Amino acid sequence: MTNILYDALIAPHAENAAVFLDCDDGVSLSYQDFVARAAQMAHVLQAAGVAPGERVVVQAPKTRDTLALYGGALQAGAVYLPLNTAYTQDEVRYFCEDATPKLIVCDAKDADQIGEIAADVGAQVLTLTMTGGSLSATADAQPAQFETVARGPDDLAGLLYTSGTTGRSKGAMMSHKNLLSNARSLTDLWQITSEDRLVHALPIFHTHGLFVAMNTSLLAGARVRLMAQFDLEEILGALPQSSLMMGVPTFYTRLLGDGRFDKALCANMRLFISGSAPLLAETHQAFEAHSGHRILERYGMTETNMITSNPYDGARVAGTVGHALPGTEVKITNPETGETLPHGEIGMIEVRGDNVFQGYWQMPEKTAEELREDGFFITGDLAVMEPDGRVTIVGRAKDLIISGGYNIYPKEVEDVLNDLEGVSESAVYGVPHADFGESVIAALVALPGATLDVEVIKAEVGARLARFKHPRQYVVMEALPRNTMGKVQKNVLRQEHKG
């Protein structure tokens, strides 16, 4: 019986003695050992009562066992649900109550708090740390072979939550076909092979680090230098022995800030890829001057995996995200009518293909709003397409802020700010930032007679939101700028504070 994603990514490596992962602790794990470890994880899931199609929530450090758990979830037919390790307990509670997992895997330091959530949703808890945990210990006692559960193209493999500008966070349902089709397109386009060694410093709780970087590496049989997080010294040390790196703009600006980063260091490198946030043209140019490489920028979303990419062979144009991937259709439409626009006109990006998700978890009405009957997904991003099909993104209709590769939705931050004592209203917006892509700014208006203490506000926000969502600057104003219809003019705020 077939399990199309496991059969393509993991099963072919059952007797592959080549190294798969080089880890921070000096341990190197072969492909065949990874296959065996994934089987042990599948046994753990089965013993925990995780049936095919049921969810496994993972908020844990980035380790080889975290990746093996992903492999085990695929083999057991489970739905893998990774969560940002910076999420607060309140945020994790929402995701768990919505997804109703059978198992939650967390860092040992969070076990007591997560245990309360698990008890409320009927889930078990296992722990995973950089050095072990109950998940690893349980897996150690399991057989190294597991009878793979059959999964078809439209069965779910992953559930990734992505917030909207209004309302609740939405769970994007990713099928085996969605993930495999995208991995195949990217592996072919970027010419990834078993000869490559990937520098992997991205988180593995979102599309970029898990489904792009890891799925393409598994498909190609590439070697991966797995880093727990971005560490400048570790990356500088790994580059001479590597050929491929995937990162966010912040990675590249930090490399440029070190005098040791030069062409000699990158002599063995084949390709640098950037995504998850806009790459400034000056970063693009400075990187080429220092390294001799033009960064390949691409564009994607949680709901679609990757949509477009600059070419491997051909012009990589700064400020553009390239052409639609093979097998993916992209069109620019009138946001009001849905009519396809001529080349050169700004409109909404819509995309159709095997990479496009199955819809939002338990949100049929929201799915119907954003996924057309003909299969085109309305991205909410505004762009222009050239006659040759090259796409340039010009804005985000959903008011999304992308900072350091993370998506930040203003309304979520505004809801927290507006609930604080003394705050009348707030407006959260992004301004360009050379390192993070965008920086989060919060404009605040006090209630009559109230005085706002920014340090107190920072502490309150810190307790309620993940760190990457925190405003970098607070601006106290007498009133927010509004148009004649009473709508806050965030474009005015961005212009005033863009420096």
N, C-alpha and C positions, 0 to 999 in steps of 0.2 A: 504494500500500500504506500502511496506517495504522501509526502509532506513537502510541498514544493520549495519552501524557503530553506528548511533544514537540509533537504536533499541537495540543494545547490551550494549552500554556504559552508556546511559543516561536514556532512557525511563523506564527501570525497576525500577528506583528510584523515580518515581512520588509520591509514598506514603511512602517513606522511611524517617522516622523521625530521623534516626541516624545522627550524626555529620559527615560532609564531610571535611570541611576546618576549621582549626584553624589559624587565621590570625595575623599578627604583631600588629594590632591595638586592639587586644583582642576580636574581633568579631568572633564568631563561626557560620558557615553557615551549615545548614542541607542539606542532599541530596535532599529532596523534595523542599526546597527553591532554591537550585541550578538549579533544573529542571525548576522551574518557571522563574528564572532569565534568563536562556538560551532561554526560549520562548520569553521573552521580547526583548532579543537581536535579535532573529530571526525576530521579527516584525520591529525592527530598520533597519535591513538589507533590508528587503522587501520594506520598505518605502523609502529607499535610492536608490531604483532601482536595487538592486543586484538580478539578476535572477539566477536560478540554473546553476551551472557550471562557474559562473563568480567569479573573484578573489576579495578577501578582504585583503589588505595589512595592517599589524599591526606592528607598531614600537612604543611600549608603555611599561610603567612599568609593573612589575609582580604583579598583584592584582587579587582578586577574580572575578572582572568584566572582566579582560582579559581572564580568563578561561571560564567565562560564554559566552563571545563573541565567543570563540572557539566552545563551545557547540551549540550556536545559529547558527553559520555558518554551522555546520553539519546538524542541523534540517532544515535549509533553503535551503540546497543543494548547498551552496556556496563552494568555494575553499579557504581554509585558508592559508595565506601566511605571516608567522611571519618573522620579520627582527631583526637582532642584534641591540640592542639599542645604540651600539657604532658606528654604521655606519654613515659616513659623508653624507652631503646633496648630493654630487656628486654620492656617492655609491647608495643612495636611489633613486636618479633620474634614474639611469640605470635600477634598478629592476622594477620600476614603468613603465618606457617606454617599457620594455620588456613584462611585465605581463599584462599591460593595465587594472588595477583594476577599479571597479566601486566605491569603497570606500577605503579611507586611514584613519586609526586610528593612531593618534600620540600623544605624550606628548604635553600639552598645550604650553610649552616653545618653541616648534618647529613649532607651527601652521602656522606662517607667511611664513617660508621657505617651508614647505610642501605644503602650499596652492599654491605656484607658480608652483610646480611640478604637483599638482592635476589639476590645470587649463590647463596645457599643455596636460595632458592625458585624460581629460574629467571625472575626478573623484570628488566625494564629500569628504570633510574632517570632521571628528569628533575627539574630543580630549578625552584623558583619562589620569588622573593623579592618584597619590597614594590616593587622597582624593575625587576624583570625575571627573568632566569634562563633556563636552557636550554629549558624548556617554551615560554616566550613567544617566544624567538628562533626556535625550530623552527616555531611556529605562524605567525610573521610571513611565512614563505616558502610557506605553503600557500594553496590556492584558497579563496575566500570562499563557495563553495557546496559542498554535500555531499549525496549521495543518501541520504536518511534511511532507516535500517534499520527494517524492520517489527517492531513489538513489540505483543503482545496484552495484554489486561487482566491476566492472571496471570503474565506475564513479569516478572522482577525488575528493578527500577530502582535500588534502594538496599539496602545491607547495613550496618546499624548495630549495633555491639556494645554490649550491656548486661549488666553483671555480675549474678550471683546472690549470695545470701547464702552459698551453699555451691558448691563446684565451680568449673569454668572459666567465663570470660566467654562469653556466648552471642551469636551473630550473628542479629539479627532481620531476616528477609527481607521487604523491602517491595516490593510489586508496583506496576506502573503504576496499576492500579485503586485500590489502597490510597491512594496519594499523591494521585491526581486527585480521588477522591471526597471526601477530607477538605478539599482546597483549595477545592473548589466549595462545600461546606457552610459553611466559615468565611467565604469571600468574601461569600456571600449573607447570612449571619447578622450579620456585622460591617459590612455595607453598604460594602465597599471598592470604590472606583471609580477610573477614570483621573484623577479630580480630586484624589485623595489624594497626599500626600507623606509617606512613612514615615521616621521616625528609626530607623535600624537600627544599633544598637551591640552586638548579640548576636553570639556566635561562630557560624560557619556549619558547625561540625562535628557538630551534633546537630539533633534534630527541630525545636526551637523556632526557631532562627535560619535554618535552611535550608528545611525543608519547610513550616513555618507561615508565616514572614515572607516568604520569597522566592517560594514557589509561589503564595501569594495575590496578591502584588504583580504577578507575571508574568501571572496569570490575569486580573487586573483592568486591567492596563496602568498601574499606579500608578508614581509617581516615588519613588525611594529615595535618601535621604542615607546613603550607605554609609560607616560609620566602622570603622576597623580594630579599635577596642576602645572600651570606655566611657571617655569623656573629658568631665568635667563642663563644662569651658569650651565644648567643641564642641557639646554637647547644649543648653546654655543659649543658644548662638548660633543653633542650628537650629530651636528650638521655635517662634519667631514666624513662620517661613515654612513650618511643617509642620502636618499635620492628624492624624497617627496615630503612635503609638509603641508598640512591643512591648518588654517588658523583664522582668527578674526583680525580686523585692522589693528587692534591694540597690540597683538603679538609683533606685528611688523614695525610699528612705531617704536616699540621698546628695543627691538633688535637694532634699529637705526640709531638709537640713542647710545649705543655702546661702540667705542672706538675699535674694538676687536672684530666687529662684523665687517667683512670685506669679501672681495671676489675669491681670494685664496681659500677662505673658509667654506665657500659655496661651490668649490670646484667639482665636487662629486654630485651636487644637487641637479635634479632634472626638472623639478616643477614645484613652485610655490602657489598655493590656492588660497583665496580669501573669500569669506562670505559671512553671513549673519548680521552684517552691518555695512553701511556705505563706506567704501574706501576712497579717501580724499585723493584727488588727482596729484597733489604735491607729494603724498606718501608714495604713490605709484612711481612717480618720476625719481624721487630720492632713492627708492629701493633699487631701481634699475641701475642708477649711478654707482651705488655702493656694492651691489652683488653681481651685476651683469645679467640679472633675471628680471623679466617683466611678470609681475604677479598676474595670475589668471583669476579674474573675478567671476563669480557665478551668483545666481539668484534662486531662492526657493522659499518655501513656507512649510510650517508644520503639517498643514493639510495636504500638501502636494509633493513633499520631498523637493528635489531640485527641478526647476522649470527651464532655466536657460543657463548657458555658459559661454564665456569667451572661448575661442577656438584653441586647441592645442597647437595646431599648425595654422598660422595665420595671425592677423593683427589682433592684439589684445588692447582694446581701446580704453584708456582711463575714463572712468565715469560711466561706462556702459556695462551691462551685464550679459552682453553677447546675444546668441541666437537660441531659439527653442531647441531642446534636446531632441535627438532622434526618437520618433514615436510620440512626441508631445506636440500638441497644437496650441499656439498662442495667438490671440487676437486682441486688438485694442478697440474698446467699444465706448459708445456714449453712455455715461453712467445713468442717465435718466431713461433712455429708451432701449439700451442694449444693442443698438444698431452698430455694426462694424464700421469703424472710422477709416478714412484714407490714411496712407502713410504720411508721417510728418505731423499728424494732429494728436494732441494730448487726450488721453482717455483712460478708461479702466482696463487693467490687464485681466483677461479671462483665459483659462487654461483647461484643456481636455486631454486625457490620456490615461494609460494604465497606472500612472503614478498618482492620480487624483484619489483622495480618500473616499471612504464609504459613507461618510456623513458624520454628524455629531452625536455622540453617545446620549441616548434618551432625550434628544432634542429634535424631533421630526420637523417642527415648525421652523426652527433656525436652519436646519439642513435645507429645507425647501426654499428659504430666502436666499441662500448663497450657492446652492448647487442646482443649476438649471436642469430641466427635463432632458435636454439633449446632451448632458454630461459635462458642460462647461462650468467651471468653478469661478465665481466672482471673487477675485483676490482682495479687492479693496485698495490696491496699489494703482497709482496713476503713472502712466508712462507714455513714451512716444516710440513708434517703430519706424525704422528707416526702410527704404524700398528693398534693401538686401535682407531684411528680417532682423537686423540688430536692434536690441531693445535698450532704451535708456529710461530709468525710473526717475520721475521728477517730483514725486510726493506720495504721501500715504493718506488716502481718503479717510481712513479709520483713526487718524491722529495718533498712530502708534509711534512710540519712541523706542529706538534701538540703541542701547548703550552697552559697550563692551561685548556685543554679541547677544545680549539678553533683551527680550521684548518687555517693554514697560507700557502699560496702558494707563493714561492719565486719570481716567475716572476712578480706578481702584485706589490711587494715591489721594485723589481729591476727596473721596468718601471718608478716608481716615482723617484727613485734615479738617474737613467740615464738621466732623464730630467732636473736635477738641474744644475745650472751654475757651471762650473769647473770640473764636473764629467765626466770622460772618459767612465768608465764602472764599473759595480758592480757585486757582487755575494752574494746572500743571502742564508743562510743555517742554520740548527739547530744543536745544540750540547746538550748532555744530561744535564738535570737540575733536581736536587733532588726534588724540589718543583713543578715546572711547567711541568715536563716531558721532555720538550725541551726548550732551550733558543734560541732566534733569534739573529744571528750575521750577520753583513753586512761588506763585504770587499769592499773597494773603491779604485779606481785608478784615479788620477787626470789627467786632460788634461795637455799637456806640458806647463810649465810656470805658471800653476795655483796652488794656495794653498787652500786646503779644510779646511773650518771652521766647525768642527763637530757640534758645538752648533747651527749654522745657519741651517745645514742640519737637525738636530733633529726638529727644529721649522717648517721647510718646510714639513717634513714627518708628523708631528703632525697635520698640517692643512689639509692634504690630505688623511690620512688613519686612520681607527679606531685604538684606542690605543693598542689593543691586537696584532696588526700587526707590531708595532714599534720594530725595532732592539734594543736589550738590550745593544749591544756593537757595536762600529764601529771600523774597523781596516783599516788604510790607508796603502796601499801597492804600490810598484813601478810597479808590474805587477801581474796578476792573474796566478796561476799555470795551465798549459795546457798540454794535451797529444799531441801525434804526429799528431793527426787529428785536433788540434786546439780547442778541447773542454775543457772548464774549469773543472778542477778536484776538485769538491767540497769535495770529500772524503779526499783529502790532506788538505784542509782548515779545515775540521771537526777534523782531527787528530791533527793538529797543535794547535787548539784552544779549544779542548774538556775540558780543565781544567778551 
